[in-house]
């Protein structure tokens, strides 16, 4: 434990425990980055407010990807001990607990609970993450057979955080919870940059950053190169060898695809700097952080015509049917017009300003105060 959690509590203090146990230990994934960035912004937002924030971790290696703050080490969220975590938090004097997921144990809790829903993708694409234990993967598949288990989990909370308006709408459409739902939006980790000094309409280079699950639909991006002679697709993210081999088999003749197998932040920034666009053909998405981050840097985006992307990119993107390689190519090709490229670059930067972590933290502070007041 660091920065003791047992400091004196005044009558005005609200002791908040932030569940950061889904933080990675070496590099962020989407949920890990969401939690880390939101926690950092929350710590700034509560300064001088009487709200005391303690991060919950399950591995001290997670601290390397988290902001400096008070923390407590408890069990892994996939451990059988999870059923007892509420007792531990009761003993620590928790007033409100916020989790970046919806699966946190809660039996016997004496505190307010805010759970987070990122998306409903796995109901239509139920393949579990490969890094989960085998037993957890089986539970994962059973959990996503219907909405009943999700309703039970969300019914335990006092309030629900949704990472986007699209997710909030889906929660309502599927009647997943009668509890109040507030958007605590994802945002770019990088600040909006200045105007791009170089127009890359003629770079003939596009970048993909993301995972390789079926719904990410990377296959269509590769097939689109058949209609884009002379272009290069840079696949920046880490990829397992067998998955890379399967994708390589789809590369059209004379097309160029570079698998970077993971890049540093600096290397990724350099790839974007030299690219005509960031591309993604996702059939569904929880938010689309790479899209926001590219727009913030003035990089135009060519993306799937799906609701969440319209929410985050609005009129700043080139949209396409994610199941049509020709449509993907046509959207990318539009950005070879120098004037349109400049307009898309500027529009993307302006749109990216709509999402920032400080605003998300303020939304969470409002939820914390509301939940705490309801339990008094």
C-alpha positions as CSV (number, residue, x, y, z in Angstrom):
1,X,0.0,0.0,0.0
2,X,1.2,3.5,-0.8
3,X,0.0,6.9,0.5
4,X,-2.0,5.4,3.3
5,X,-5.7,5.0,2.8
6,X,-6.3,5.5,6.5
7,X,-6.0,9.3,6.6
8,X,-8.5,11.2,9.0
9,X,-11.9,11.6,7.4
10,X,-14.0,14.8,8.0
11,X,-17.7,14.9,7.8
12,X,-17.4,16.4,4.3
13,X,-14.9,13.8,2.9
14,X,-16.2,11.4,0.3
15,X,-13.9,8.4,0.2
16,X,-13.9,7.1,-3.4
17,X,-12.2,3.9,-4.5
18,X,-11.4,3.7,-8.2
19,X,-11.2,0.2,-9.5
20,X,-8.0,0.2,-11.7
21,X,-7.5,-3.6,-11.7
22,X,-8.1,-3.8,-15.4
23,X,-4.9,-1.8,-16.0
24,X,-2.3,-3.6,-18.1
25,X,1.2,-4.1,-16.8
26,X,3.3,-3.3,-19.9
27,X,1.2,-1.5,-22.4
28,X,-2.4,-0.2,-22.5
29,X,-5.3,-1.7,-24.2
30,X,-8.5,0.3,-24.6
31,X,-10.0,-0.3,-21.2
32,X,-6.6,0.1,-19.5
33,X,-6.0,3.4,-21.2
34,X,-9.5,4.6,-20.4
35,X,-9.1,3.9,-16.7
36,X,-5.6,5.4,-16.5
37,X,-6.5,8.6,-18.3
38,X,-9.8,9.0,-16.4
39,X,-8.1,8.5,-13.0
40,X,-5.5,11.1,-13.8
41,X,-8.1,13.6,-14.8
42,X,-10.2,12.7,-11.7
43,X,-7.3,13.3,-9.4
44,X,-7.1,16.8,-10.8
45,X,-10.8,17.4,-10.7
46,X,-11.2,16.6,-7.0
47,X,-8.3,18.7,-5.6
48,X,-9.7,20.8,-2.8
49,X,-13.2,19.3,-3.1
50,X,-13.2,16.9,-0.1
51,X,-13.3,13.9,-2.4
52,X,-10.5,11.5,-1.6
53,X,-9.5,9.0,-4.3
54,X,-7.8,5.7,-3.8
55,X,-6.9,3.4,-6.8
56,X,-7.5,-0.3,-6.4
57,X,-4.9,-2.4,-8.1
58,X,-4.2,-6.2,-8.2
59,X,-0.6,-6.1,-9.4
60,X,2.0,-3.5,-8.4
61,X,3.3,-3.6,-12.0
62,X,0.1,-1.8,-12.9
63,X,1.4,1.3,-11.1
64,X,3.8,1.9,-14.0
65,X,0.8,2.7,-16.3
66,X,-1.2,4.7,-13.6
67,X,-0.8,8.2,-12.3
68,X,0.9,8.8,-9.0
69,X,-1.8,8.5,-6.3
70,X,-3.0,6.7,-3.1
71,X,-3.5,3.0,-3.8
72,X,-4.5,-0.3,-2.3
73,X,-3.7,-3.8,-3.6
74,X,-6.6,-6.2,-3.5
75,X,-7.4,-9.4,-5.4
76,X,-7.5,-9.9,-9.2
77,X,-11.0,-9.3,-10.7
78,X,-10.9,-12.8,-12.1
79,X,-10.0,-14.4,-8.7
80,X,-12.6,-16.4,-6.7
81,X,-11.9,-13.9,-3.9
82,X,-13.8,-11.3,-5.9
83,X,-17.0,-12.4,-4.2
84,X,-15.5,-11.0,-0.9
85,X,-14.2,-7.7,-2.3
86,X,-17.1,-5.6,-0.9
87,X,-16.3,-6.7,2.6
88,X,-12.7,-5.5,2.1
89,X,-13.9,-2.1,0.8
90,X,-16.4,-1.8,3.6
91,X,-13.6,-2.3,6.1
92,X,-11.6,0.4,4.2
93,X,-14.4,2.9,4.7
94,X,-15.4,3.3,1.1
95,X,-18.2,5.7,0.5
96,X,-18.4,5.3,-3.3
97,X,-16.7,2.8,-5.6
98,X,-16.2,3.3,-9.3
99,X,-15.2,0.5,-11.6
100,X,-14.1,0.8,-15.2
101,X,-16.0,-2.5,-15.9
102,X,-19.4,-3.9,-14.8
103,X,-18.2,-7.2,-13.3
104,X,-17.0,-6.1,-9.9
105,X,-18.1,-8.1,-6.9
106,X,-20.7,-6.2,-4.7
107,X,-22.3,-8.7,-2.3
108,X,-22.7,-7.1,1.1
109,X,-21.5,-3.6,0.1
110,X,-22.2,-0.6,2.3
111,X,-21.1,2.0,-0.3
112,X,-22.4,3.5,-3.5
113,X,-21.4,1.6,-6.6
114,X,-20.9,3.0,-10.1
115,X,-20.3,0.4,-12.9
116,X,-19.1,1.1,-16.5
117,X,-20.4,-0.3,-19.8
118,X,-18.1,0.2,-22.8
119,X,-20.1,-1.5,-25.5
120,X,-22.2,-4.5,-26.3
121,X,-20.0,-5.9,-29.1
122,X,-19.5,-9.3,-27.5
123,X,-23.2,-10.2,-27.8
124,X,-22.8,-10.3,-31.6
125,X,-19.1,-11.3,-31.6
126,X,-18.7,-13.5,-28.5
127,X,-15.1,-14.6,-29.0
128,X,-13.4,-14.0,-25.5
129,X,-9.9,-12.4,-25.2
130,X,-7.3,-15.1,-25.4
131,X,-5.4,-13.9,-22.3
132,X,-8.3,-14.9,-20.0
133,X,-8.1,-18.1,-18.0
134,X,-9.9,-21.0,-19.6
135,X,-12.7,-21.1,-17.0
136,X,-13.3,-17.4,-17.4
137,X,-13.5,-17.8,-21.1
138,X,-16.3,-20.3,-20.7
139,X,-18.1,-18.0,-18.3
140,X,-17.6,-15.2,-20.9
141,X,-19.3,-17.2,-23.6
142,X,-22.2,-18.1,-21.3
143,X,-22.5,-14.5,-20.1
144,X,-23.0,-13.3,-23.7
145,X,-25.6,-15.8,-24.7
146,X,-28.3,-13.3,-23.7
147,X,-28.8,-10.0,-21.8
148,X,-30.1,-11.5,-18.6
149,X,-26.7,-11.7,-16.9
150,X,-25.8,-8.2,-17.9
151,X,-29.1,-6.9,-16.4
152,X,-28.3,-8.7,-13.2
153,X,-24.8,-7.2,-13.0
154,X,-26.0,-3.7,-13.8
155,X,-28.9,-4.0,-11.4
156,X,-26.5,-4.1,-8.5
157,X,-25.2,-0.6,-9.1
158,X,-26.5,2.7,-8.0
159,X,-25.5,4.4,-11.3
160,X,-24.0,3.4,-14.7
161,X,-21.3,5.1,-16.6
162,X,-21.3,4.7,-20.4
163,X,-18.3,5.6,-22.5
164,X,-20.4,7.1,-25.3
165,X,-23.8,8.3,-26.1
166,X,-24.1,5.3,-28.5
167,X,-23.5,2.9,-25.6
168,X,-26.0,4.8,-23.5
169,X,-28.6,4.4,-26.2
170,X,-27.9,0.7,-26.5
171,X,-28.4,0.3,-22.8
172,X,-31.8,1.9,-23.1
173,X,-32.8,0.0,-26.3
174,X,-32.1,-3.3,-24.6
175,X,-33.5,-2.3,-21.3
176,X,-30.3,-3.3,-19.5
177,X,-30.8,-1.1,-16.4
178,X,-33.3,1.2,-14.8
179,X,-30.5,3.0,-13.0
180,X,-29.4,6.4,-14.1
181,X,-26.9,6.3,-17.0
182,X,-24.3,9.1,-17.5
183,X,-21.9,9.4,-20.4
184,X,-18.3,9.5,-19.0
185,X,-16.7,9.7,-22.4
186,X,-13.5,8.3,-23.7
187,X,-11.1,10.8,-25.1
188,X,-7.7,11.2,-26.8
189,X,-4.7,10.8,-24.5
190,X,-2.8,13.4,-26.7
191,X,-3.8,17.1,-26.9
192,X,-5.0,18.6,-30.1
193,X,-2.0,19.5,-32.1
194,X,-1.4,22.7,-34.2
195,X,-2.3,22.9,-37.9
196,X,-0.5,20.2,-39.9
197,X,2.4,21.9,-41.6
198,X,2.6,19.3,-44.4
199,X,-0.3,18.2,-46.6
200,X,0.0,14.4,-47.0
201,X,-2.7,13.9,-49.7
202,X,0.0,12.4,-51.9
203,X,1.7,10.1,-49.4
204,X,-0.3,7.0,-50.6
205,X,0.1,5.6,-47.1
206,X,-2.6,4.6,-44.6
207,X,-2.3,3.3,-41.0
208,X,-4.3,0.8,-39.0
209,X,-4.1,0.6,-35.2
210,X,-6.2,-1.8,-33.3
211,X,-6.8,-5.5,-32.4
212,X,-7.4,-8.3,-34.9
213,X,-10.7,-9.7,-33.5
214,X,-13.2,-10.7,-36.2
215,X,-15.3,-7.6,-35.8
216,X,-12.3,-5.3,-36.5
217,X,-12.6,-6.5,-40.1
218,X,-8.9,-6.0,-41.0
219,X,-9.4,-8.4,-43.9
220,X,-11.5,-5.8,-45.8
221,X,-8.7,-3.2,-45.3
222,X,-6.2,-5.5,-46.9
223,X,-8.6,-6.5,-49.8
224,X,-9.2,-2.8,-50.5
225,X,-5.5,-2.5,-51.7
226,X,-6.5,-4.2,-54.8
227,X,-8.2,-0.9,-55.8
228,X,-5.3,1.2,-54.5
229,X,-2.3,0.5,-56.6
230,X,0.9,2.0,-55.2
231,X,-0.5,2.4,-51.7
232,X,1.0,1.1,-48.4
233,X,-1.1,-0.2,-45.5
234,X,0.9,0.1,-42.2
235,X,-0.5,-2.3,-39.5
236,X,0.9,-0.8,-36.4
237,X,-0.4,-2.9,-33.5
238,X,1.0,-6.1,-32.0
239,X,-0.2,-9.3,-33.7
240,X,0.1,-13.0,-33.0
241,X,2.1,-14.9,-35.6
242,X,-0.7,-17.2,-36.9
243,X,-3.0,-14.2,-37.2
244,X,-0.4,-12.3,-39.2
245,X,0.1,-15.3,-41.5
246,X,-3.6,-15.6,-42.2
247,X,-3.8,-11.9,-43.1
248,X,-0.7,-12.0,-45.3
249,X,-2.4,-14.7,-47.3
250,X,-5.0,-12.1,-48.3
251,X,-2.7,-9.4,-49.6
252,X,-3.4,-8.7,-53.3
253,X,-0.7,-9.1,-55.9
254,X,1.8,-6.2,-55.9
255,X,0.1,-4.6,-52.8
256,X,2.2,-3.5,-49.9
257,X,1.3,-4.2,-46.3
258,X,3.8,-3.6,-43.5
259,X,3.3,-5.4,-40.2
260,X,5.1,-3.4,-37.5
261,X,4.2,-5.9,-34.7
262,X,3.8,-3.1,-32.2
263,X,5.2,0.4,-32.1
264,X,6.2,2.9,-29.4
265,X,4.2,6.1,-29.0
266,X,6.9,8.0,-30.9
267,X,7.0,5.5,-33.7
268,X,3.2,5.6,-34.0
269,X,3.2,9.4,-34.1
270,X,5.8,9.2,-36.9
271,X,3.6,6.8,-38.9
272,X,0.6,9.1,-38.6
273,X,2.7,12.1,-39.5
274,X,3.6,10.5,-42.8
275,X,0.2,9.1,-43.6
276,X,-2.6,10.2,-45.8
277,X,-5.1,8.8,-43.3
278,X,-5.9,6.5,-40.5
279,X,-8.3,3.7,-41.5
280,X,-10.5,1.3,-39.7
281,X,-13.2,-1.0,-41.1
282,X,-14.7,-2.1,-37.8
283,X,-18.2,-3.6,-38.0
284,X,-18.9,-2.5,-34.4
285,X,-16.9,-0.5,-32.0
286,X,-17.0,0.6,-28.4
287,X,-15.6,4.0,-29.0
288,X,-12.6,4.2,-31.4
289,X,-9.7,5.9,-29.6
290,X,-7.3,5.6,-32.5
291,X,-9.8,7.7,-34.6
292,X,-10.0,10.5,-32.0
293,X,-6.2,10.4,-31.5
294,X,-5.5,10.6,-35.2
295,X,-8.0,13.5,-35.7
296,X,-6.4,15.3,-32.7
297,X,-3.1,15.2,-34.6
298,X,-4.7,16.5,-37.8
299,X,-4.6,13.2,-39.6
300,X,-7.8,12.6,-41.7
301,X,-9.7,9.4,-41.0
302,X,-11.5,7.0,-43.4
303,X,-13.8,4.8,-41.3
304,X,-16.8,2.5,-41.2
305,X,-20.2,4.0,-41.5
306,X,-21.4,2.9,-38.1
307,X,-23.2,4.9,-35.3
308,X,-20.3,5.2,-32.9
309,X,-18.0,6.6,-35.5
310,X,-20.6,9.2,-36.5
311,X,-20.8,10.2,-32.8
312,X,-17.1,10.7,-32.4
313,X,-16.1,11.9,-35.9
314,X,-19.3,13.7,-37.1
315,X,-18.7,15.3,-40.5
316,X,-14.9,15.2,-40.2
317,X,-14.5,11.6,-41.6
318,X,-14.7,9.8,-44.9
319,X,-17.2,7.0,-44.3
320,X,-17.6,3.7,-46.1
321,X,-19.4,0.4,-46.1
322,X,-17.1,-1.8,-44.0
323,X,-18.0,-4.9,-46.0
324,X,-17.1,-3.4,-49.4
325,X,-13.4,-3.2,-50.2
326,X,-14.1,-1.0,-53.2
327,X,-16.0,1.5,-51.0
328,X,-13.0,1.5,-48.6
329,X,-10.7,2.3,-51.4
330,X,-13.0,5.1,-52.7
331,X,-13.1,6.8,-49.3
332,X,-9.3,6.7,-49.1
333,X,-8.9,7.9,-52.6
334,X,-11.0,11.0,-51.9
335,X,-8.2,12.2,-49.6
336,X,-5.8,12.4,-52.5
337,X,-7.4,15.8,-53.3
338,X,-5.2,18.3,-51.5
339,X,-7.9,20.8,-50.7
340,X,-10.2,18.1,-49.3
341,X,-7.3,16.6,-47.3
342,X,-6.7,20.0,-45.7
343,X,-10.4,20.4,-44.9
344,X,-10.6,16.9,-43.3
345,X,-7.5,17.6,-41.3
346,X,-8.8,20.8,-39.8
347,X,-12.3,19.4,-39.3
348,X,-10.9,16.4,-37.4
349,X,-8.9,18.6,-35.1
350,X,-12.0,20.7,-34.3
351,X,-14.1,17.6,-33.7
352,X,-11.5,16.0,-31.4
353,X,-11.8,19.0,-29.1
354,X,-15.3,17.7,-28.3
355,X,-13.8,14.9,-26.2
356,X,-11.5,15.6,-23.3
357,X,-10.6,13.8,-20.1
358,X,-11.3,16.9,-17.9
359,X,-14.9,17.0,-19.0
360,X,-15.2,13.2,-18.5
361,X,-13.8,13.6,-15.0
362,X,-16.3,16.3,-14.1
363,X,-19.1,14.0,-15.3
364,X,-17.8,11.3,-13.0
365,X,-17.5,13.8,-10.1
366,X,-21.2,14.6,-10.6
367,X,-22.1,10.9,-10.5
368,X,-20.0,10.4,-7.3
369,X,-21.7,13.3,-5.5
370,X,-25.2,12.2,-6.7
371,X,-24.7,8.5,-5.6
372,X,-23.2,9.6,-2.3
373,X,-26.1,12.0,-1.6
374,X,-28.7,9.3,-2.4
375,X,-27.1,7.0,0.2
376,X,-27.1,9.5,3.1
